[in-house]
Amino acid sequence: MFAVSGIIWSKMLLPAKKTKILGIPNRAFVAIGGAAFCVFIEYLLNSAGALTWEYPWWNRGAPWLIFLFGYLTFFVIAFWVFDMKTIKNQFLTIGTIWTTVIVSLIVFIPVLHWI
């Protein structure tokens, strides 16, 4: 779900960035709705035993953490990249994110043994 949700929810954005839904900018509205939907799906999957949360602070007792840091941040960045004017800027941003992930994996796994 997470791998394609940025693409799926970006397709639901209105063409005009300044258009509002219920008085809320459409980008923010879709990001909030998408994050809430994904948290709901995680709860359903967890209830069915198809998804387990490994950390004691990342569970049903703290849905705001999953909402804010698990999904809302992701959707805000996905929509920001989606709205960039040039493909070059999109590639630079995504490349920076991937570089950060790869460097983090190199540092945290073999060097610090945190993962």
Secondary structure, DSSP 8 states (H G I E B T S, - for coil): -HHHHHHHHHTTS-SSTT-EETTEEHHHHHHHHHHHHHHHHHHHHHHTTS----STTSSTT-HHHIIIIIIIHHHHHHHHHHT-S-HHHHHHHHHHHHHHHHHHHHIIIIIT---
